[in-house]
Amino acid sequence: MREGNLSLRAKYNVTALFYDILDYPWERVYREWRPLLLGDLRGKVLEAGVGTGRNFRHYHESVELTGVDLSDVMLKKATRKAGKADCKIELIHDDASVMQHVASNQYDWIISTFLCCVMPDEFQPMALEQFSRVLKPGGKFRLLEMIYSKNKTIRRRQEFFSAFVEKVYGARFDRKTVQFIERSPDLEITAKRFLKDDVYLLVEGIRKET
Ligand SMILES: C[S@@+](CC[C@H](N)C(=O)[O-])C[C@H]1O[C@@H](n2cnc3c(N)ncnc32)[C@H](O)[C@@H]1O
């Protein structure tokens, strides 16, 4: 675990206790998206920042899932949901920018939902390096994040909530995830689209073959 992530882990170890309740108003929207993001995946999948395991029930039964999270309390909640999922799930307590317990070149997919908006910019290039290390050549990734809108009304609302969102979730709307992926030597973006407004950004890509 990187020292800079210890405070984030501490935050999530507290937030975990009421995460599913606190997040419920947003989850009513997200739960419509989760099956669409996950239902077509097959093979070995690594989900980074699994949280309380809200994605688990949407994976196909043939998926072999490895879930990583830096908060042991979030993972404890995820363990309960893993028991009800259709697919095989292994949960690992690890930092996605380190992934010391994850072997190289073995995953068909990397998935994360609302991880990179939480992860400080300074660690994102390291997390992307880990993503390319653990993906098979040609393996794919799919990331769902929140960013600032260009619409003034939506932006004002985001700015109003930004202090709360950062305090409780460690999340920010101004992370530079896309720029970091574009600079990554081994990853390539193949598609970008918004799921709602110009805020909820889905980024898809591959680990280059060479
Ligand atoms: C906003 S929650 C999202 C949880 C889940 N993916 C979802 O869609 O509900 C972010 C999660 O990422 C985890 N996280 C943050 N930084 C991480 C890191 N460097 N490595 C692994 N997990 C991390 C947090 O502990 C938290 O569980």
The ligand as an ORCA input file, in Angstrom:
! r2SCAN-3c Opt
* xyz 0 1
  C     -16.514      5.163     -5.028
  S     -16.089      3.557     -4.488
  C     -16.708      2.611     -5.858
  C     -17.019      1.198     -5.475
  C     -17.580      0.318     -6.584
  N     -16.651      0.164     -7.668
  C     -18.916      0.803     -7.087
  O     -19.080      0.986     -8.284
  O     -19.829      0.959     -6.255
  C     -14.339      3.509     -4.742
  C     -13.680      2.241     -4.201
  O     -12.326      2.227     -4.671
  C     -11.492      1.812     -3.612
  N     -10.148      2.342     -3.886
  C      -9.736      3.621     -3.893
  N      -8.436      3.707     -4.215
  C      -8.012      2.439     -4.434
  C      -6.773      1.858     -4.785
  N      -5.674      2.601     -5.000
  N      -6.704      0.519     -4.911
  C      -7.786     -0.261     -4.696
  N      -8.995      0.227     -4.349
  C      -9.107      1.557     -4.222
  C     -12.142      2.375     -2.359
  O     -11.702      1.696     -1.201
  C     -13.620      2.156     -2.685
  O     -14.040      0.907     -2.252
*
